[in-house]
Amino acid sequence: MITVASIGKASRATDSAGTEVPDVLPVDVETISESTEAVLSMQMATSTRKDMDVSLPEIVGHLNLLLGEDLGADQDEEVQELFRKGYRLIDLRNRPTVETPSFGAFIYLRDAADVTRRLLWIYAQRHGLGAP
């Protein structure tokens, strides 16, 4: 089986006869990179709570997706720590609610985007895609 991947595209695999089989790398590096960049460029003074609330499900979804990937956490202490942080962030008890002050939601969103971005970098490196 041969796997073909590029930044921003899910890879596709082909068997020896050249027949395409289901996606092997379901992570859209370009989309996740753009989403995390948008969140990390937000500024507290110019971002509304609505902006934050709109971005939150997308970032948490990307984080959840990357936590489901084999990124070598069983062999790498740094990756293990990122996984621990990621799992703490996606835990419903730790997510912002409507009662959470805007500053708290802002910090949570930036933390989630930061961990997501760092896991994305590891994912890209492990799959030979270059830095996102």
C-alpha positions as CSV (number, residue, x, y, z in Angstrom):
1,M,0.0,0.0,0.0
2,I,1.3,3.5,-0.9
3,T,0.2,6.6,1.0
4,V,0.2,10.0,-0.6
5,A,-0.2,13.1,1.5
6,S,0.2,16.8,1.1
7,I,-0.2,19.7,3.4
8,G,-3.9,20.7,3.5
9,K,-5.1,17.5,2.0
10,A,-6.1,14.2,3.6
11,S,-3.8,11.6,2.2
12,R,-5.2,8.8,0.0
13,A,-3.9,5.3,-0.1
14,T,-3.6,3.1,-3.2
15,D,-3.1,-0.6,-3.2
16,S,-0.6,-2.2,-5.6
17,A,-3.2,-2.3,-8.4
18,G,-3.6,1.5,-8.1
19,T,-7.1,1.3,-6.6
20,E,-7.8,4.1,-4.2
21,V,-8.8,2.9,-0.7
22,P,-10.3,5.0,2.2
23,D,-8.3,7.9,3.6
24,V,-5.4,6.9,5.9
25,L,-4.6,10.4,7.1
26,P,-7.9,12.1,7.9
27,V,-6.3,15.3,9.3
28,D,-6.6,18.4,7.2
29,V,-3.4,20.1,8.1
30,E,-4.2,23.3,6.3
31,T,-7.6,23.8,7.8
32,I,-6.3,23.1,11.4
33,S,-3.4,25.4,10.8
34,E,-5.6,28.2,9.6
35,S,-8.1,27.7,12.5
36,T,-5.4,27.7,15.2
37,E,-3.6,30.7,13.6
38,A,-6.9,32.7,13.6
39,V,-7.5,32.0,17.3
40,L,-3.9,32.7,18.3
41,S,-4.0,36.0,16.5
42,M,-7.2,37.1,18.4
43,Q,-6.7,39.9,20.9
44,M,-8.7,40.2,24.1
45,A,-9.3,43.9,23.5
46,T,-10.8,43.4,20.0
47,S,-12.5,40.0,20.3
48,T,-16.0,39.6,21.4
49,R,-17.3,36.7,23.5
50,K,-19.4,35.7,20.4
51,D,-16.2,35.4,18.3
52,M,-14.7,33.2,21.0
53,D,-17.8,31.0,21.3
54,V,-17.9,30.5,17.5
55,S,-14.3,29.4,17.4
56,L,-14.4,27.1,20.4
57,P,-16.2,24.0,18.9
58,E,-14.0,24.0,15.9
59,I,-10.7,24.2,17.9
60,V,-12.0,21.6,20.4
61,G,-12.9,19.3,17.4
62,H,-9.5,19.7,15.9
63,L,-7.9,19.0,19.3
64,N,-10.0,15.9,19.8
65,L,-9.1,14.6,16.3
66,L,-5.4,15.0,16.9
67,L,-5.7,13.3,20.3
68,G,-7.0,10.3,18.5
69,E,-3.9,10.0,16.3
70,D,-0.8,8.0,17.1
71,L,1.7,10.7,17.7
72,G,4.2,8.6,19.7
73,A,2.9,9.5,23.2
74,D,3.9,6.1,24.5
75,Q,7.6,6.9,23.6
76,D,7.9,10.6,24.1
77,E,7.5,12.5,27.4
78,E,6.8,15.8,25.7
79,V,4.0,14.3,23.6
80,Q,2.6,12.6,26.7
81,E,2.4,16.0,28.4
82,L,0.7,17.6,25.4
83,F,-1.9,14.7,25.5
84,R,-2.5,15.2,29.2
85,K,-3.1,19.0,28.6
86,G,-5.3,18.2,25.6
87,Y,-7.4,15.7,27.5
88,R,-7.8,18.2,30.3
89,L,-8.9,20.9,27.8
90,I,-11.5,18.8,26.1
91,D,-13.0,17.6,29.4
92,L,-16.5,19.1,29.5
93,R,-15.9,20.1,33.1
94,N,-13.0,22.4,32.1
95,R,-14.7,24.1,29.1
96,P,-16.0,27.6,29.3
97,T,-19.8,28.0,30.0
98,V,-22.0,31.0,29.5
99,E,-21.2,32.0,33.1
100,T,-17.4,32.0,32.4
101,P,-16.1,35.5,32.1
102,S,-14.8,36.5,28.7
103,F,-11.2,36.6,29.9
104,G,-11.5,32.9,31.0
105,A,-13.0,31.9,27.7
106,F,-10.3,33.7,25.9
107,I,-7.5,32.0,27.9
108,Y,-9.1,28.6,27.4
109,L,-9.5,29.1,23.7
110,R,-5.8,30.2,23.3
111,D,-4.6,27.3,25.4
112,A,-6.7,24.8,23.3
113,A,-5.4,26.4,20.1
114,D,-1.8,26.3,21.3
115,V,-2.0,22.6,22.3
116,T,-3.7,21.8,19.0
117,R,-1.1,23.7,17.0
118,R,1.7,21.8,18.8
119,L,0.1,18.4,18.2
120,L,-0.5,19.4,14.6
121,W,3.2,20.1,14.2
122,I,4.1,16.7,15.6
123,Y,1.5,15.1,13.3
124,A,2.9,16.8,10.3
125,Q,6.5,15.8,11.2
126,R,5.5,12.1,11.8
127,H,3.8,12.0,8.4
128,G,6.6,13.8,6.5
129,L,4.4,16.8,5.7
130,G,6.7,19.5,6.9
131,A,5.8,22.2,9.4
132,P,2.2,23.4,9.2
